[in-house]
Structure formats: C-alpha cells, structure tokens
C-alpha cells in the first residue's frame, strides 16, 4: 500500500473515531459481555454510586452490593466514551442513572 493510500485510510479512521466520541451518551455501544477469565477488577455498585471509570479494553465484573447480582462487561471502544449502566445491565442500575466513563485506549494516545 502506498503512502498516500495509507494516509487516506488513517484520516478516515481518525475521523470516524472522532465522530463516535462526539455521540451523545447512550448513543454508542460501550462494549460487550465479557469472559470471566478476562476480568481485571471488580467494581461494587452501591446506592451512592453515580459513575464508574474504566479503561477501553478492560473487562470488569460489576456487582450490586445490595442483591449480589453481577455482570461481566468488556468496555471495548475505539475512543473515549460515556454510557450508562442501565444500557447494558438494567438490573444493576435499578432505575438509577449511573454513568460509565470509558478512557481512550492507550493505543490511540499520542504525545505529539
């Protein structure tokens, strides 16, 4: 692949990632159901929980402190994102608005 074609492809991918980052909360998928063997940490959701910070690519076990229900979720986004627990695990949100802030994957971060 020549340099010009690589540059065009990179520009298109960058624009797509930027457009997805500007989507309104809840408008984009912030991941998929995860594998229990890939869990890197556990987050306990209490009545006081209003937000959760995760890294893109991270697989987290979310646990309801009151009922013990849990969900394993892989937060897989091409850029930083904001979503809601209710979008993928309504049984854990229990009608509350709990935001999930997904940090941009280090693969796409530049020091330039």
N, CA, C and O atoms as CSV, one atom per row, in Angstrom:
chain,resi,resn,atom,element,x,y,z
A,1,UNK,N,N,0.851,-1.179,0.000
A,1,UNK,CA,C,0.000,0.000,0.000
A,1,UNK,C,C,0.892,1.236,0.000
A,1,UNK,O,O,1.806,1.342,0.818
A,2,UNK,N,N,0.634,2.169,-0.912
A,2,UNK,CA,C,1.497,3.337,-0.978
A,2,UNK,C,C,1.177,4.326,0.163
A,2,UNK,O,O,0.155,4.202,0.838
A,3,UNK,N,N,2.069,5.303,0.358
A,3,UNK,CA,C,1.946,6.245,1.475
A,3,UNK,C,C,0.664,7.066,1.413
A,3,UNK,O,O,0.031,7.296,2.443
A,4,UNK,N,N,0.278,7.506,0.240
A,4,UNK,CA,C,-0.921,8.338,0.100
A,4,UNK,C,C,-2.168,7.554,0.504
A,4,UNK,O,O,-3.045,8.088,1.183
A,5,UNK,N,N,-2.248,6.306,0.092
A,5,UNK,CA,C,-3.400,5.480,0.426
A,5,UNK,C,C,-3.438,5.199,1.928
A,5,UNK,O,O,-4.510,5.209,2.533
A,6,UNK,N,N,-2.280,4.950,2.527
A,6,UNK,CA,C,-2.216,4.744,3.982
A,6,UNK,C,C,-2.666,5.994,4.715
A,6,UNK,O,O,-3.382,5.911,5.713
A,7,UNK,N,N,-2.245,7.162,4.221
A,7,UNK,CA,C,-2.627,8.422,4.866
A,7,UNK,C,C,-4.133,8.634,4.787
A,7,UNK,O,O,-4.749,9.059,5.764
A,8,UNK,N,N,-4.736,8.339,3.625
A,8,UNK,CA,C,-6.185,8.483,3.456
A,8,UNK,C,C,-6.919,7.527,4.401
A,8,UNK,O,O,-7.889,7.918,5.050
A,9,UNK,N,N,-6.464,6.297,4.478
A,9,UNK,CA,C,-7.097,5.321,5.369
A,9,UNK,C,C,-6.995,5.764,6.825
A,9,UNK,O,O,-7.967,5.663,7.572
A,10,UNK,N,N,-5.831,6.251,7.230
A,10,UNK,CA,C,-5.641,6.715,8.604
A,10,UNK,C,C,-6.522,7.919,8.901
A,10,UNK,O,O,-7.069,8.028,9.998
A,11,UNK,N,N,-6.665,8.819,7.945
A,11,UNK,CA,C,-7.503,10.006,8.117
A,11,UNK,C,C,-8.968,9.622,8.283
A,11,UNK,O,O,-9.666,10.168,9.137
A,12,UNK,N,N,-9.426,8.688,7.472
A,12,UNK,CA,C,-10.818,8.225,7.573
A,12,UNK,C,C,-11.069,7.564,8.920
A,12,UNK,O,O,-12.089,7.832,9.555
A,13,UNK,N,N,-10.165,6.712,9.365
A,13,UNK,CA,C,-10.323,6.054,10.664
A,13,UNK,C,C,-10.304,7.068,11.801
A,13,UNK,O,O,-11.076,6.940,12.752
A,14,UNK,N,N,-9.447,8.061,11.720
A,14,UNK,CA,C,-9.382,9.097,12.748
A,14,UNK,C,C,-10.676,9.896,12.790
A,14,UNK,O,O,-11.185,10.198,13.870
A,15,UNK,N,N,-11.209,10.238,11.635
A,15,UNK,CA,C,-12.466,10.990,11.575
A,15,UNK,C,C,-13.620,10.171,12.140
A,15,UNK,O,O,-14.477,10.713,12.838
A,16,UNK,N,N,-13.653,8.883,11.849
A,16,UNK,CA,C,-14.707,8.021,12.369
A,16,UNK,C,C,-14.626,7.924,13.892
A,16,UNK,O,O,-15.649,7.957,14.575
A,17,UNK,N,N,-13.416,7.806,14.416
A,17,UNK,CA,C,-13.237,7.742,15.869
A,17,UNK,C,C,-13.655,9.049,16.525
A,17,UNK,O,O,-14.276,9.040,17.588
A,18,UNK,N,N,-13.323,10.166,15.903
A,18,UNK,CA,C,-13.699,11.475,16.449
A,18,UNK,C,C,-15.206,11.650,16.426
A,18,UNK,O,O,-15.780,12.172,17.381
A,19,UNK,N,N,-15.850,11.227,15.363
A,19,UNK,CA,C,-17.311,11.342,15.275
A,19,UNK,C,C,-17.994,10.482,16.333
A,19,UNK,O,O,-18.994,10.896,16.919
A,20,UNK,N,N,-17.460,9.291,16.579
A,20,UNK,CA,C,-18.070,8.427,17.598
A,20,UNK,C,C,-17.865,9.007,18.991
A,20,UNK,O,O,-18.706,8.804,19.866
A,21,UNK,N,N,-16.781,9.715,19.214
A,21,UNK,CA,C,-16.531,10.324,20.527
A,21,UNK,C,C,-17.499,11.462,20.798
A,21,UNK,O,O,-17.764,11.786,21.956
A,22,UNK,N,N,-18.035,12.079,19.737
A,22,UNK,CA,C,-18.959,13.191,19.902
A,22,UNK,C,C,-20.410,12.740,20.037
A,22,UNK,O,O,-21.294,13.572,20.239
A,23,UNK,N,N,-20.666,11.452,19.932
A,23,UNK,CA,C,-22.034,10.959,20.064
A,23,UNK,C,C,-22.553,11.239,21.463
A,23,UNK,O,O,-21.793,11.281,22.431
A,24,UNK,N,N,-23.844,11.427,21.549
A,24,UNK,CA,C,-24.463,11.698,22.855
A,24,UNK,C,C,-24.375,10.457,23.729
A,24,UNK,O,O,-24.376,9.341,23.209
A,25,UNK,N,N,-24.299,10.629,25.067
A,25,UNK,CA,C,-24.254,9.482,25.960
A,25,UNK,C,C,-25.402,8.524,25.675
A,25,UNK,O,O,-26.545,8.942,25.490
A,26,UNK,N,N,-25.086,7.247,25.642
A,26,UNK,CA,C,-26.095,6.240,25.388
A,26,UNK,C,C,-26.304,5.960,23.905
A,26,UNK,O,O,-26.978,4.991,23.557
A,27,UNK,N,N,-25.736,6.792,23.015
A,27,UNK,CA,C,-25.923,6.612,21.586
A,27,UNK,C,C,-24.984,5.566,21.002
A,27,UNK,O,O,-25.201,5.101,19.883
A,28,UNK,N,N,-23.953,5.191,21.737
A,28,UNK,CA,C,-22.999,4.251,21.183
A,28,UNK,C,C,-22.825,3.070,22.132
A,28,UNK,O,O,-22.958,3.204,23.348
A,29,UNK,N,N,-22.531,1.936,21.562
A,29,UNK,CA,C,-22.255,0.772,22.390
A,29,UNK,C,C,-20.913,0.975,23.073
A,29,UNK,O,O,-19.950,1.407,22.441
A,30,UNK,N,N,-20.849,0.668,24.352
A,30,UNK,CA,C,-19.580,0.846,25.056
A,30,UNK,C,C,-18.941,-0.493,25.398
A,30,UNK,O,O,-18.055,-0.564,26.250
A,31,UNK,N,N,-19.385,-1.543,24.741
A,31,UNK,CA,C,-18.749,-2.824,24.975
A,31,UNK,C,C,-19.656,-4.001,24.713
A,31,UNK,O,O,-20.716,-3.888,24.097
A,32,UNK,N,N,-19.197,-5.138,25.206
A,32,UNK,CA,C,-19.909,-6.407,25.029
A,32,UNK,C,C,-19.777,-7.225,26.309
A,32,UNK,O,O,-18.944,-6.939,27.170
A,33,UNK,N,N,-20.612,-8.239,26.409
A,33,UNK,CA,C,-20.494,-9.146,27.556
A,33,UNK,C,C,-19.088,-9.729,27.572
A,33,UNK,O,O,-18.544,-10.102,26.532
A,34,UNK,N,N,-18.506,-9.804,28.768
A,34,UNK,CA,C,-17.128,-10.251,28.890
A,34,UNK,C,C,-16.989,-11.683,29.363
A,34,UNK,O,O,-17.964,-12.326,29.752
A,35,UNK,N,N,-15.769,-12.168,29.324
A,35,UNK,CA,C,-15.413,-13.513,29.756
A,35,UNK,C,C,-14.892,-13.459,31.189
A,35,UNK,O,O,-14.055,-12.617,31.514
A,36,UNK,N,N,-15.380,-14.345,32.040
A,36,UNK,CA,C,-14.982,-14.364,33.453
A,36,UNK,C,C,-13.474,-14.543,33.614
A,36,UNK,O,O,-12.902,-14.051,34.587
A,37,UNK,N,N,-12.830,-15.222,32.701
A,37,UNK,CA,C,-11.381,-15.438,32.792
A,37,UNK,C,C,-10.577,-14.180,32.463
A,37,UNK,O,O,-9.379,-14.119,32.739
A,38,UNK,N,N,-11.231,-13.178,31.874
A,38,UNK,CA,C,-10.530,-11.960,31.467
A,38,UNK,C,C,-10.751,-10.798,32.436
A,38,UNK,O,O,-10.227,-9.709,32.204
A,39,UNK,N,N,-11.506,-10.998,33.508
A,39,UNK,CA,C,-11.807,-9.922,34.453
A,39,UNK,C,C,-10.516,-9.396,35.072
A,39,UNK,O,O,-9.704,-10.162,35.592
A,40,UNK,N,N,-10.338,-8.056,35.008
A,40,UNK,CA,C,-9.142,-7.431,35.576
A,40,UNK,C,C,-9.426,-6.794,36.929
A,40,UNK,O,O,-8.508,-6.586,37.722
A,41,UNK,N,N,-10.706,-6.480,37.201
A,41,UNK,CA,C,-11.064,-5.941,38.509
A,41,UNK,C,C,-12.565,-6.032,38.721
A,41,UNK,O,O,-13.330,-6.324,37.801
A,42,UNK,N,N,-12.962,-5.776,39.952
A,42,UNK,CA,C,-14.370,-5.822,40.327
A,42,UNK,C,C,-14.781,-4.442,40.833
A,42,UNK,O,O,-14.056,-3.814,41.604
A,43,UNK,N,N,-15.945,-3.977,40.395
A,43,UNK,CA,C,-16.494,-2.699,40.847
A,43,UNK,C,C,-17.807,-2.995,41.555
A,43,UNK,O,O,-18.722,-3.574,40.968
A,44,UNK,N,N,-17.895,-2.592,42.830
A,44,UNK,CA,C,-19.110,-2.794,43.596
A,44,UNK,C,C,-19.985,-1.553,43.457
A,44,UNK,O,O,-19.545,-0.437,43.734
A,45,UNK,N,N,-21.225,-1.760,43.026
A,45,UNK,CA,C,-22.168,-0.660,42.854
A,45,UNK,C,C,-23.028,-0.564,44.106
A,45,UNK,O,O,-23.723,-1.511,44.473
A,46,UNK,N,N,-22.968,0.598,44.755
A,46,UNK,CA,C,-23.761,0.857,45.963
A,46,UNK,C,C,-24.838,1.896,45.646
A,46,UNK,O,O,-24.904,2.396,44.522
A,47,UNK,N,N,-25.668,2.219,46.615
A,47,UNK,CA,C,-26.681,3.254,46.433
A,47,UNK,C,C,-26.042,4.618,46.166
A,47,UNK,O,O,-26.673,5.485,45.562
A,48,UNK,N,N,-24.801,4.815,46.609
A,48,UNK,CA,C,-24.117,6.090,46.413
A,48,UNK,C,C,-23.381,6.196,45.076
A,48,UNK,O,O,-22.929,7.283,44.714
A,49,UNK,N,N,-23.252,5.103,44.344
A,49,UNK,CA,C,-22.517,5.098,43.083
A,49,UNK,C,C,-23.246,5.950,42.047
A,49,UNK,O,O,-24.426,5.734,41.771
A,50,UNK,N,N,-22.542,6.906,41.486
A,50,UNK,CA,C,-23.101,7.775,40.447
A,50,UNK,C,C,-22.355,7.619,39.124
A,50,UNK,O,O,-22.905,7.908,38.061
A,51,UNK,N,N,-21.094,7.159,39.188
A,51,UNK,CA,C,-20.311,6.958,37.977
A,51,UNK,C,C,-19.251,5.897,38.224
A,51,UNK,O,O,-18.903,5.578,39.361
A,52,UNK,N,N,-18.751,5.360,37.108
A,52,UNK,CA,C,-17.685,4.352,37.132
A,52,UNK,C,C,-16.678,4.759,36.067
A,52,UNK,O,O,-17.064,5.121,34.956
A,53,UNK,N,N,-15.399,4.704,36.392
A,53,UNK,CA,C,-14.331,4.983,35.426
A,53,UNK,C,C,-13.664,3.669,35.039
A,53,UNK,O,O,-13.257,2.888,35.900
A,54,UNK,N,N,-13.558,3.437,33.745
A,54,UNK,CA,C,-12.910,2.237,33.239
A,54,UNK,C,C,-12.006,2.616,32.069
A,54,UNK,O,O,-12.102,3.720,31.532
A,55,UNK,N,N,-11.139,1.702,31.685
A,55,UNK,CA,C,-10.284,1.886,30.520
A,55,UNK,C,C,-10.855,1.096,29.353
A,55,UNK,O,O,-11.421,0.019,29.542
A,56,UNK,N,N,-10.708,1.630,28.155
A,56,UNK,CA,C,-11.132,0.889,26.980
A,56,UNK,C,C,-10.324,-0.400,26.896
A,56,UNK,O,O,-9.105,-0.388,27.067
A,57,UNK,N,N,-10.997,-1.494,26.637
A,57,UNK,CA,C,-10.346,-2.796,26.574
A,57,UNK,C,C,-10.383,-3.546,27.891
A,57,UNK,O,O,-10.045,-4.728,27.938
A,58,UNK,N,N,-10.787,-2.883,28.955
A,58,UNK,CA,C,-10.819,-3.501,30.280
A,58,UNK,C,C,-12.078,-4.360,30.435
A,58,UNK,O,O,-13.159,-3.986,29.980
A,59,UNK,N,N,-11.918,-5.517,31.086
A,59,UNK,CA,C,-13.046,-6.382,31.405
A,59,UNK,C,C,-13.278,-6.306,32.911
A,59,UNK,O,O,-12.387,-6.613,33.703
A,60,UNK,N,N,-14.477,-5.897,33.293
A,60,UNK,CA,C,-14.794,-5.611,34.691
A,60,UNK,C,C,-16.009,-6.416,35.132
A,60,UNK,O,O,-16.963,-6.594,34.374
A,61,UNK,N,N,-15.959,-6.899,36.370
A,61,UNK,CA,C,-17.136,-7.519,36.985
A,61,UNK,C,C,-17.815,-6.424,37.798
A,61,UNK,O,O,-17.229,-5.888,38.739
A,62,UNK,N,N,-19.065,-6.089,37.431
A,62,UNK,CA,C,-19.855,-5.109,38.168
A,62,UNK,C,C,-20.774,-5.877,39.105
A,62,UNK,O,O,-21.498,-6.774,38.675
A,63,UNK,N,N,-20.746,-5.523,40.392
A,63,UNK,CA,C,-21.504,-6.256,41.397
A,63,UNK,C,C,-22.424,-5.301,42.146
A,63,UNK,O,O,-21.999,-4.232,42.583
A,64,UNK,N,N,-23.679,-5.693,42.292
A,64,UNK,CA,C,-24.647,-4.927,43.080
A,64,UNK,C,C,-24.436,-5.275,44.552
A,64,UNK,O,O,-24.557,-6.437,44.938
A,65,UNK,N,N,-24.121,-4.270,45.376
A,65,UNK,CA,C,-23.822,-4.524,46.785
A,65,UNK,C,C,-25.046,-5.012,47.553
A,65,UNK,O,O,-24.906,-5.753,48.527
A,66,UNK,N,N,-26.231,-4.613,47.134
A,66,UNK,CA,C,-27.449,-4.984,47.869
A,66,UNK,C,C,-27.901,-6.407,47.549
A,66,UNK,O,O,-28.180,-7.190,48.458
A,67,UNK,N,N,-27.973,-6.739,46.281
A,67,UNK,CA,C,-28.522,-8.031,45.895
A,67,UNK,C,C,-27.511,-9.071,45.499
A,67,UNK,O,O,-27.851,-10.249,45.392
A,68,UNK,N,N,-26.273,-8.669,45.276
A,68,UNK,CA,C,-25.242,-9.616,44.888
A,68,UNK,C,C,-25.243,-9.981,43.415
A,68,UNK,O,O,-24.416,-10.782,42.980
A,69,UNK,N,N,-26.166,-9.401,42.626
A,69,UNK,CA,C,-26.173,-9.675,41.190
A,69,UNK,C,C,-24.894,-9.123,40.583
A,69,UNK,O,O,-24.338,-8.140,41.073
A,70,UNK,N,N,-24.428,-9.763,39.508
A,70,UNK,CA,C,-23.217,-9.271,38.866
A,70,UNK,C,C,-23.294,-9.434,37.348
A,70,UNK,O,O,-24.033,-10.267,36.823
A,71,UNK,N,N,-22.511,-8.614,36.675
A,71,UNK,CA,C,-22.390,-8.651,35.222
A,71,UNK,C,C,-20.918,-8.490,34.887
A,71,UNK,O,O,-20.221,-7.677,35.494
A,72,UNK,N,N,-20.447,-9.264,33.923
A,72,UNK,CA,C,-19.076,-9.108,33.437
A,72,UNK,C,C,-19.162,-8.399,32.094
A,72,UNK,O,O,-19.850,-8.853,31.180
A,73,UNK,N,N,-18.453,-7.279,31.990
A,73,UNK,CA,C,-18.559,-6.448,30.783
A,73,UNK,C,C,-17.175,-6.053,30.301
A,73,UNK,O,O,-16.323,-5.642,31.089
A,74,UNK,N,N,-16.959,-6.181,28.992
A,74,UNK,CA,C,-15.714,-5.731,28.358
A,74,UNK,C,C,-16.003,-4.389,27.705
A,74,UNK,O,O,-16.783,-4.307,26.757
A,75,UNK,N,N,-15.371,-3.339,28.216
A,75,UNK,CA,C,-15.561,-1.986,27.706
A,75,UNK,C,C,-14.631,-1.806,26.514
A,75,UNK,O,O,-13.448,-1.504,26.668
A,76,UNK,N,N,-15.184,-1.997,25.334
A,76,UNK,CA,C,-14.401,-2.052,24.108
A,76,UNK,C,C,-14.853,-0.939,23.174
A,76,UNK,O,O,-15.818,-1.104,22.427
A,77,UNK,N,N,-14.152,0.200,23.214
A,77,UNK,CA,C,-14.493,1.329,22.363
A,77,UNK,C,C,-13.238,1.820,21.639
A,77,UNK,O,O,-12.131,1.681,22.161
A,78,UNK,N,N,-13.399,2.390,20.448
A,78,UNK,CA,C,-12.229,2.883,19.716
A,78,UNK,C,C,-11.716,4.215,20.248
A,78,UNK,O,O,-10.605,4.628,19.916
A,79,UNK,N,N,-12.510,4.888,21.063
A,79,UNK,CA,C,-12.113,6.180,21.629
A,79,UNK,C,C,-12.797,6.332,22.980
A,79,UNK,O,O,-13.523,5.438,23.415
A,80,UNK,N,N,-12.570,7.452,23.640
A,80,UNK,CA,C,-13.235,7.666,24.917
A,80,UNK,C,C,-14.740,7.709,24.679
A,80,UNK,O,O,-15.196,8.105,23.607
A,81,UNK,N,N,-15.508,7.299,25.689
A,81,UNK,CA,C,-16.955,7.228,25.537
A,81,UNK,C,C,-17.626,7.396,26.889
A,81,UNK,O,O,-17.007,7.238,27.941
A,82,UNK,N,N,-18.902,7.720,26.830
A,82,UNK,CA,C,-19.723,7.808,28.026
A,82,UNK,C,C,-20.983,7.001,27.768
A,82,UNK,O,O,-21.598,7.116,26.707
A,83,UNK,N,N,-21.360,6.195,28.730
A,83,UNK,CA,C,-22.572,5.402,28.605
A,83,UNK,C,C,-23.262,5.315,29.944
A,83,UNK,O,O,-22.908,6.025,30.886
A,84,UNK,N,N,-24.238,4.453,30.028
A,84,UNK,CA,C,-24.977,4.259,31.270
A,84,UNK,C,C,-25.053,2.773,31.582
A,84,UNK,O,O,-25.220,1.947,30.686
A,85,UNK,N,N,-24.930,2.445,32.855
A,85,UNK,CA,C,-25.036,1.047,33.281
A,85,UNK,C,C,-26.393,0.484,32.854
A,85,UNK,O,O,-26.492,-0.686,32.485
A,86,UNK,N,N,-27.430,1.312,32.904
A,86,UNK,CA,C,-28.775,0.864,32.527
A,86,UNK,C,C,-28.853,0.378,31.084
A,86,UNK,O,O,-29.741,-0.407,30.750
A,87,UNK,N,N,-27.939,0.829,30.220
A,87,UNK,CA,C,-27.953,0.414,28.816
A,87,UNK,C,C,-27.560,-1.044,28.627
A,87,UNK,O,O,-28.025,-1.691,27.689
A,88,UNK,N,N,-26.707,-1.570,29.508
A,88,UNK,CA,C,-26.252,-2.957,29.337
A,88,UNK,C,C,-26.530,-3.835,30.550
A,88,UNK,O,O,-26.446,-5.059,30.446
A,89,UNK,N,N,-26.857,-3.246,31.696
A,89,UNK,CA,C,-27.153,-4.030,32.900
A,89,UNK,C,C,-28.223,-3.327,33.746
A,89,UNK,O,O,-27.932,-2.864,34.848
A,90,UNK,N,N,-29.457,-3.247,33.235
A,90,UNK,CA,C,-30.500,-2.518,33.960
A,90,UNK,C,C,-30.783,-3.096,35.349
A,90,UNK,O,O,-31.227,-2.378,36.245
A,91,UNK,N,N,-30.526,-4.382,35.521
A,91,UNK,CA,C,-30.757,-4.994,36.836
A,91,UNK,C,C,-29.783,-4.467,37.889
A,91,UNK,O,O,-30.079,-4.526,39.083
A,92,UNK,N,N,-28.644,-3.959,37.471
A,92,UNK,CA,C,-27.687,-3.371,38.414
A,92,UNK,C,C,-27.987,-1.890,38.666
A,92,UNK,O,O,-27.764,-1.387,39.768
A,93,UNK,N,N,-28.491,-1.197,37.648
A,93,UNK,CA,C,-28.779,0.232,37.786
A,93,UNK,C,C,-30.023,0.468,38.641
A,93,UNK,O,O,-30.108,1.468,39.354
A,94,UNK,N,N,-30.971,-0.435,38.571
A,94,UNK,CA,C,-32.219,-0.354,39.345
A,94,UNK,C,C,-32.876,1.020,39.221
A,94,UNK,O,O,-33.289,1.617,40.216
A,95,UNK,N,N,-32.965,1.508,37.994
A,95,UNK,CA,C,-33.623,2.777,37.734
A,95,UNK,C,C,-32.780,4.011,38.008
A,95,UNK,O,O,-33.219,5.130,37.745
A,96,UNK,N,N,-31.574,3.821,38.532
A,96,UNK,CA,C,-30.696,4.968,38.810
A,96,UNK,C,C,-29.863,5.295,37.585
A,96,UNK,O,O,-29.617,4.433,36.741
A,97,UNK,N,N,-29.435,6.531,37.494
A,97,UNK,CA,C,-28.598,6.990,36.390
A,97,UNK,C,C,-27.126,6.868,36.805
A,97,UNK,O,O,-26.575,7.777,37.426
A,98,UNK,N,N,-26.501,5.755,36.463
A,98,UNK,CA,C,-25.084,5.532,36.772
A,98,UNK,C,C,-24.314,5.613,35.459
A,98,UNK,O,O,-24.491,4.772,34.579
A,99,UNK,N,N,-23.472,6.612,35.331
A,99,UNK,CA,C,-22.685,6.817,34.118
A,99,UNK,C,C,-21.427,5.953,34.142
A,99,UNK,O,O,-20.874,5.664,35.204
A,100,UNK,N,N,-20.991,5.550,32.961
A,100,UNK,CA,C,-19.731,4.841,32.789
A,100,UNK,C,C,-18.862,5.694,31.878
A,100,UNK,O,O,-19.237,5.993,30.744
A,101,UNK,N,N,-17.702,6.082,32.386
A,101,UNK,CA,C,-16.749,6.879,31.606
A,101,UNK,C,C,-15.616,5.959,31.160
A,101,UNK,O,O,-14.851,5.448,31.978
A,102,UNK,N,N,-15.526,5.760,29.848
A,102,UNK,CA,C,-14.513,4.868,29.286
A,102,UNK,C,C,-13.355,5.726,28.767
A,102,UNK,O,O,-13.534,6.569,27.888
A,103,UNK,N,N,-12.175,5.495,29.324
A,103,UNK,CA,C,-10.983,6.240,28.907
A,103,UNK,C,C,-10.503,5.729,27.557
A,103,UNK,O,O,-10.661,4.554,27.226
A,104,UNK,N,N,-9.923,6.623,26.794
A,104,UNK,CA,C,-9.398,6.294,25.480
A,104,UNK,C,C,-8.299,5.246,25.601
A,104,UNK,O,O,-7.469,5.325,26.507
A,105,UNK,N,N,-8.282,4.265,24.701
A,105,UNK,CA,C,-7.222,3.255,24.758
A,105,UNK,C,C,-5.851,3.876,24.495
A,105,UNK,O,O,-5.721,4.773,23.662
A,106,UNK,N,N,-4.857,3.409,25.189
A,106,UNK,CA,C,-3.504,3.956,25.056
A,106,UNK,C,C,-2.952,3.779,23.649
A,106,UNK,O,O,-2.045,4.509,23.249
A,107,UNK,N,N,-3.476,2.834,22.898
A,107,UNK,CA,C,-3.038,2.604,21.527
A,107,UNK,C,C,-3.201,3.854,20.667
A,107,UNK,O,O,-2.410,4.094,19.755
A,108,UNK,N,N,-4.238,4.654,20.963
A,108,UNK,CA,C,-4.544,5.821,20.145
A,108,UNK,C,C,-4.038,7.129,20.729
A,108,UNK,O,O,-4.228,8.181,20.118
A,109,UNK,N,N,-3.398,7.095,21.893
A,109,UNK,CA,C,-2.921,8.304,22.535
A,109,UNK,C,C,-1.552,8.666,21.985
A,109,UNK,O,O,-0.681,7.809,21.841
A,110,UNK,N,N,-1.375,9.938,21.683
A,110,UNK,CA,C,-0.101,10.405,21.139
A,110,UNK,C,C,0.450,11.498,22.009
A,110,UNK,O,O,-0.308,12.247,22.624
A,111,UNK,N,N,1.758,11.601,22.070
A,111,UNK,CA,C,2.388,12.664,22.852
A,111,UNK,C,C,2.825,13.826,21.963
A,111,UNK,O,O,3.598,14.685,22.388
A,112,UNK,N,N,2.335,13.848,20.751
A,112,UNK,CA,C,2.704,14.919,19.815
A,112,UNK,C,C,1.888,16.153,20.090
A,112,UNK,O,O,2.050,17.165,19.408
